[in-house]
Amino acid sequence: MRLSPPARQASAPATWIVGLALLAGVALGQQPAAPLPRIEPAGIGGALLVCGAGTVAPQAVEQFLDLAGGQYARIVILAPAAPADEHRKVVQTLIRLGKERNAAIKERHLLGPDLSDDALRDLSQATGVWFIAADETSARKFLVHTPLANACTALLRRRGALGVSAPASAVLGRICAAGQAGSELLADSVVMLGAGNDKNLLAALKKNPGLVGCRLGDGAALLLKGRTLHAVGHGRVFLQLAASPVRPARTIVLEGQAQEDFTALRRAARDRAASYPPKQPSAPVVEKGSLFIVGGGSMPKTMMQKFVDLAGGAKSSIVLLPTAAADPIPPKQGAAEALRKAGAGKVTVLWGRTRTDVENPASLQALKEATGIWFGGGRQWRFVDAYEGTKALPLMWDVLKRGGAIGGTSAGATILGDYLCRGGVFDNFAIEYEGYERGLGFLPGVAIDQHFTQRKRARDMSALMKTFPQYLGIGIDESTALLVRGQIAEVLGLGKAFFFDAQAQRVVTEPLALSAGGRYDLKARTILQD
């Protein structure tokens, strides 16, 4: 069975879900961890330009106009009847650039939070809106739980551009600096303006765990496009994460060409509030069913045959997940053919990456019927974005509960572990990437890396074990598999598997290495002798 790959979709609007109370604990026995509040990974549909105090850089205004459609832009400027001089300069620059490019620019003066039908109609047809307020108090009256706030949200959903001048920028987060509710147009954040506010920002984050701090220097502007953050203009943007029991406070400076992934920062703030990673993860035991973890590279036919046998042989129903592959996902999946040649009774390819596609009835039904699941290679963060917090994930756990098999290769191997190695969105060179450190956890208490000897990754794993000695580190060579049943892991294939145990001091840098036929007790952390 082959479900048709969906057409590539526009970035979905973010659904901001709170509920940190759901983050309690890690997997106990063969159970998934408590559901995480889902952070929709695509970010916003359009672009949000957040400006600091002082003069707004002309290049920021020009970039806003480009994002709003350039010569096809329909921009509404919302400003007080008599805006301050620095705000008047923004209005004049927009009007001048609009005339140069034949864009439609309309200025509306704000007299109160209730908007006329004409104003709402203009906003509904706009491709860009620039908002100016006299002060933070009036900005809250206009942007927090108001028709204008709804219009701005709708604008971003249809991929428009929203620009906000200071001091209104300070009300864009979930909360304002003084603790009042914000507009949440910049989700899961708190925004402060000007120099010297770092202590105040960290204090606000301490009182409101799970938020990302953002401080805009004078003349700075922060651009959020989709999920990516950039600094625009001549000032600097400071992003902050509060300290947690396992991590110190962290400050990131955006300037020049630097960029950050806002989705990863939101996830990092959420995880810090939950004191993740835990000091004592669950023991690495697969109580029922089997895990088949392959280190990438070519797979001997006997290895694929072994996985199919574990999944039920000729009676198997295997779901293939090519989710981690680069965009666009290749329509022809060699792994599907390999599974069929190895004797799989039924192979279903699930192409979905968005929550809508992942949770469509046909996809969920395929998982309900599955006796095996195969996670393909690529970039492991795509698995997290697709499945975390969805109805699909508990159905995957059910495959193990029914005695089935879950396997994967390369990225599909790493995602099966507890701590996610190389989860970076912009690159996968660093073994630690905060915000993408949670694997799907089918094998608790471990961190799995692949292509191990071939890409010389032992030093990285040693460093990870020094940072998080509570985990068991596992490195797997290409063309090599680790078969896990219960607490016993058996090595198959052409290379080796390496076990890094920081609790046994010497193997932080000198791991135990096993070749085909070798067996390791993951819970006792000892080699089993025949």
N, C-alpha and C positions, 0 to 999 in steps of 0.2 A: 504494500500500500504506500502511496506517495501523495502527501498533501501538497497542493500547488504552492510554490513560494509566493508570498504576498508581494505586491508592488512596493517599491521603496517609498516609505511614507515620510511626510514632513515631521519635524520634531514635535512630539506631543507636548501640550502645555503641562507644566508641573502641577502635581497634586500634592499640596504640602500637608503631610500627615504628621501630627504630633503623637504623643503617647509613649514617652520613654519608659513608662512603667512596664511595657511589654517586653523590655529587654532583659528580664530577669534570667540569669543563669545560662549555662551551657548545656549541651546534650548530656542527658543521663541515660546510660544504657543505649539501647537502639531506639532512640527517640530524637526527632529534630529539636533544636533549641527553640525557646519561646519565640513566637513570631516577631520579627523586627518591624518597626514602623517603616513602611516603604518610602523611599525617596525616589521619585520618578527621575531617571537619570538624564533625560534629554534636556532638562533645564527649561528655560522659557522659549516660547515659540519665536519671538522676535529679538529685539535688542533693548537694553536698558542702560542709559547713560546717566551716571550719578556724579554730580559736580560738587567740588568743595567750595569753600569760601574764597572770596577774591575774584579776580578777573577770570572768566572762563576762556580757555585757550581757543583761538580761532579754529585750529585744526580739530578740536573736539566738536565744535558747531558744524564744521564742514563734514566730518565723519557722520554725525547725526543725520544730516541732510541726505547723504549717500545711502545710509541704512533705511531711511524713510522712502527711498525710491528715486532719488535724484531728480531728473526732469519730470518724472511722473509722480512726484510726491504731492500729497495733499496734507499740509501741515496746519495744525491749529495751535496757536500760542495762547496759553491761559496765563494772564498776568494781572496784578492789581491795577487799579485805574491809574496810579502814579508810581510805577516801579522805581526802585532805587537806581542810581546811575549805572552800577555794574550790571544790573539786570536789563536796563534799557539798551546797553551795548549788545547783549545777546539778541534781543529783539531786532535791533538794527542790522546785526550781522546776518540773522536768518532771513530777514526781508531782502537784504541786498543779494545774498547768495541765491535766494529763490527767484529773484528777477533775472539774474544772470543765467539761470538754468531753466527758466520758464516754468518753475514749479509753482503750485498754488499755495499761497501762504495767507492765513487769516488770523488776525489778532482779536482775542476776546478778553474783555476786562471782567475780573471776578469781583462781584459785589457781595456774594454770599454762597453758601454750599448748595443751595437749591438751584439747579440749572434749568434754563428754559428748554422748551421742546426743540427750538432751533439749535441751541447749543448741543443738545444731546444728539440731534441728527447730524450735525457737523462732526461730532466725535465718532459717531458710528461709521462715517464714511472716510475718516482720516487714515492716512498711512503713517502719520507721525504726530505726536503731541509733545509740546514743551511746556512744562509747568513751572510757574514762579509764584512764590508766596512772600508776603512781607516779613513773616516771622514763623517760628516753629509752631506756635499755638494756632495760628490761622491755617497753616499747612495741615495740621491734624484735623481741623474742622472740615477741610476739603477732601482729604485722602483716606481717612479712616472710617470704613463702613458707610460709604456714601455712594450716590449714583456716579460721581466722577471716578471713584475708586473702581467701581464695576466697569466703567467705560475704559479705564486704563488696562484693566485685566483683559477685557475683550480685545483691545488693541494688540496686546502682546500675543494673544492666542492666534490672531490672524496675521502674525509675523510682522507687525508694525514696530515702530521705534518710539520709545518714550524717553524724553530728556527731562531731568529735574535739576533745578538750580538750588544752591544753598540759600537759606537754611532749611528749605523743604526736604533736602536730601536726608536730614536726620530723622525723618519719620518713615522711611521706606522699609525698615526692618520689622521684625515681629514685635519688638519693643523699642521705645525711644530711650535716650540716655537717662532720663529721670524715672524710667520704669513704666510709663504709660504705654498703652497698646499702640503699635504702629500699623502701617498699612499692609505689611507682609508682601509688598511688591518685590522686595529683595528678601527671599524666603530664608527663614531660620538664621536671621542675622540681627545685629545691632550696629547702627552707624553713628559715628561721632565725627565732628569736624574740627579742624585746626590742630596746631601743634600742642604738645605737652599733655595730651589726654590719655596717654597709654595706661596710667594707673587707674583712671576712672573707667576706661574701657574694660580692663581686666576685672575690676570690681563688679561691673555690670554683668560680665560673663560668669563670674563666680555665683552671683545671685540667680542667674538664669542659665543653668547648665544646658548644653546641647546646641548653643548658638555660635555662629561665626562672628567675630568682631571685625569691624572695618573702620579704619580711621583715614580720612582724606586730608592730606596736607593742603595748604592754601594753593590755589591754582591747579590742583589735581582733579582728575576725573577718572572714574572707574566705569569701564564698559563691560557689561555682561551680555554676551551674545550666545544664545543657546545655553551651554554649560561652561563656556570659557570666559575667564576674566582677563582683561587687559587694563593697563594704565594708559590714559590719553592725556596729552598736555605736558607741561613742564614740572608739575609737582609729583610727589610720591604718594602711593597708596600703601597703607599698612594693614595687613590681615593678621588676625590674632586668634589663637586657640587657647582656651583656659587650661591650666594645669589639671592633671588627674592623679589618682593614687599611683599610676604606673608611668606617668609622663610629665615632664616639666612644661610650663607654658611655652608656646611657640609663636614666633613672629615671622611673617613673610613680607618682604618688601617688593612691591610691584613698581617697576619703572622701565623705561625703554621698551625693549622687545619681549620682556618677561611676560609669561602667562601662567595662569593656574586654572585647575579644574575645580569649579565651584561645587560640583556634585561630590567630588572626593573630599573637599573641605567640610561640607555639610555632614557627610558620613563620618568623617574624623571627629567632628564636634559631638555627634551623637554617640560614637563609641567611647569618647573620653568621659562623657556623662555617665556611661554604663560601666566605667572602669574596665574597659576591654583593652588589651587581652587579659583574661583572668589569671590570677596567680596560680590557680590549681585547675587546669582543664581536666575533662573526663579522661578516663583510661582508654587507650586505643584498642577497643574490642568491637568486633562485628558479630553481634550475638546470633544473627540469622542471615542466611544468604552469603554471597561472596562479593569481594571487590577484586577487580583485575586491573592493576595500575601499571601502565606502560610508559617508559621513559622517552618516547618519541622515536623518530627514525623509521626505518622499514621494519615490518613485522613478519617474522617467519610464519608460514602457513599454519604451523602447528600451534602457534600462539592464538591466532584468531579462532582456530578450531576449538581450542580449549575454552575460550570465552563462550562460544556458541553452545558447547556442551554444558557449561555451567548454567546457561540461560534456558536450557531445556531441549537442545538439539533440534530435531525435526519438528518438534511441537512448540518451539520457542516463538515468542512475539517480541521482537527487539525494536526499540525506539532509538533512532540515530539523531544526535543533536549536533549539527554543524555550526552552532551558534557563535563559536569563538572565531570563525574564519573572517578574513578581511572582507570588507564591503566592495562589491556585492558578493554574496555567498555563491560559489560556483553551483550552477544548476545540476551538474553531474557530480555525484558523490561516489568516489571510488570505494570508500568504506562500506557503502551500502551493497555494492557488488561483491566485495570481499566477504561480507557477512553471509550473503546468499550462497556464494560458492562454498563457504564453510559449512553449509547445511542448515542455516536459519530457516525456520518455517515461514516467518513473515517479518518483513523489515519496513518500518514506517519512518520517513524522514520528516522531522518537525522543524520548520524554517523560522518560526516566530521569534522575534526579539522584543517587541513591545508587549506591554501587559495585555492589551486587547487580543493580540495574536496568540500569546502564550496561553491565555485562559479561554480561547474559543472552544466550544463544545467538542469539536473533532479532536483537537490536541489533547484535551483532558481525558477523553475516552480512550485514546491510544495509550496514555500513561496508565489508566486504570486496568487495561488489558495486558500491559507489558510484563514479560518475564525477565527482560533484560533492557538495560539502557547503556548506550555507548556515547561518551562525550568526546567530540573530535578536537583537533588541534587548532591553534590560533593564539588569541590573547584572552587570558582567563577572566579579565574584568568584564568581558561581554557576557559571560555566564552569570556573573553577579547581577549585572544590570537587567538581564532578562528574567531571572527566576526568583531573586530574593523577594520575600514578602508576597509571593503569588500563590494561587491555588495549586500550581503545578508541583511545588516543592514537597509538600506532604505526600503527594501521590508517588513521587520518586522514592521516598522512604518506604512506602508500602511495598515496593518491588522487593526490597530486602526482607521485609517482614513476611512476605509470601515465600521466601527461600530463593528468590531470583538473584540475578547478578547485575552489578553495576561496574562498568569499566570505562577507561578513557586513556588517551595518549597525549603526551606533551601537555598543552594547557589543560586538556581533559583529564590528565593525571593529577596535576596540582590542585584543581578545583575540588577533588574528592577529599582533600585533607581538611584540617581544622584551621590552622593558620595559613593564609594564602600568600605564597611566595610570588614575587614579581607581578604584583597586581597593577602596576602603573599604567595609566591611560596614555600619557604622552610617550613613554618608553618603558621597556621592561628590563632595563639594565640593573636597577637597584632591587635587591631581594626584599627590602622593606619599602612599602609605599602606603603611608598612612591614609586611611579612608577606604582602602581596598585590602584589608588584611583578614577578612572573614571568608574562608572557603565555605563550601556547602556542608562540610563536616561529617560526611559519611564514615570517615575514619577519624574519630576524635583524637585530640591530644598530640597530633603530629603536624609537621610542616614538610611538604613534599616538593622537591625540585626535580627537574628532568633534564635530558641531554647532558647528563652530569659530568662524566669524564670528558666528553667531546667538547664541551664549552668551558671546561676548567672552572667549575662552580664550587669546589670544595671550600675555598677561602670564604666565599659569601655565606655558605651555610655555617661555617665555624663562627663567623661574626654574628649571625642571627642567633645562634645558640647562646652566645655570651649575653646578648640583649634579652632573650626570652628563654632562660634555661629550663623553664617548666615544660617546654615542648620536646618531643623526640624528633630530631631532624632525619629525613630520609632523602637520599639522592639516588636516582635511578638512571642508569645508562640507556642509550638508544638500543633498540632491538632487544630490550630486556623488560620483563614484567615481574611484578610482585603480586602474588596471589594471597589474599588475606581472608581467612576464615577463622572465626573466633578471635583469639589473640595471637594466632600464629601466622607469620608471613613466610611464604616460600618463594624463592627466586627461580625464575624460568628465563630461558633465552640465551643470548650470546654474550652479554656483558655482566656487570656487577650491580649490586645494590649496596648502598653505604648507610650506616646507622650512626648518627651523632647523638651521644648521650652526655649532656652537660653535667648530669649527676654523677657520672664516672669521669673525673676530671680530665684524664688523658685523652679521651676520645672527642673532646671538643675540637681538637685539631688533628687527631689521629682516629678517624672513624673506623668502626668495624666494617669490613668488606666481605660480602658473600657472593659467590658465583652460583650458577645454575645448580639446583638441588639443595642449596643451603637453606636452613630454616632459622627463623628468629622469633623469639617470644617478645612481642611488642609491649606487653604489660610488665613482665619481669625484666625486660631489657637485657636479655641474655641470648647467646647462640645456643641452639638445640643440637646436641650431638646425636648422631644415629646410633 
